[in-house]
């Protein structure tokens, strides 16, 4: 059974996350369908892609599918993780990707949305960066996505508190482009997309790629990278990591002991 719905309206492709039973968790199948849709849009040379959840969704996406995370002793967010593939596909898609949001945006879905080129959200939308809730050591390129979307203090606040941030505050901070009433959201987003689609696609594609390369051009020494990977291993080898995942699955509050 498909977990997404794909639609093409002229030069605009729309992918709708539609797995409400698991709150659109970013599991291998759902991510695979989104990636396949983006590849199809690229082959058709569509000029804008819109990523959304089904109308009226209370949750845009609950983030990484926790049941697909390793239960310790292994890199949880490695290069080949579906979430990492999704982020790269959005960043490499040769046209703007607009996130049109209703409902809560959690964990890896936050990064997915922030990797999009423009973000339009209903006022009720919230954004929660959740690694600290689960005991997960988020990965380097993921943290860079957050750092490119806002200031270090705001990234620290979201990462350390794991508390949802409202869409109006996110807009005030410049993290998202627009907050639009839910009943006007689709029309507004389609109008925004149509305006972009009327502009020169080659110029837009090269500016998007320039911005991607410049955003990733952060110096990090091999020693610095190795130190981070060593620190992350300590976390995903920890008892806290196992406790975080187990507590989620057992639907109880985790008890983290710092070991
Ligand atoms: C699998 C789920 C999920 C889910 N995976 O509905 O950023 S990191 O590092 O943390 C990264 C590793 C990451 O993204 O991890 C995931 C972070 N996400 C979260 O912490 C959000 C977890 N979900 C929730 O807090 C709630 O589900 C929300 C608030 C999103 C929705 O609450 P609601 O009461 O509407 P339920 O919690 O009852 O969830 C409905 C079903 O979806 C499953 C959940 O286990 C439940 O399944 P069952 O019906 O089988 O019990 N589900 C929800 N989120 N991330 N499965």
Boltz pocket constraint, residues with backbone or C-beta under 6 A from the ligand:
constraints:
  - pocket:
      binder: B
      contacts: [[A, 20], [A, 21], [A, 22], [A, 23], [A, 25], [A, 59], [A, 61], [A, 62], [A, 63], [A, 64], [A, 65], [A, 66], [A, 67], [A, 69], [A, 104], [A, 106], [A, 107], [A, 108], [A, 109], [A, 129], [A, 130], [A, 131], [A, 132], [A, 133], [A, 134], [A, 136], [A, 137], [A, 138], [A, 248]]
      max_distance: 6.0
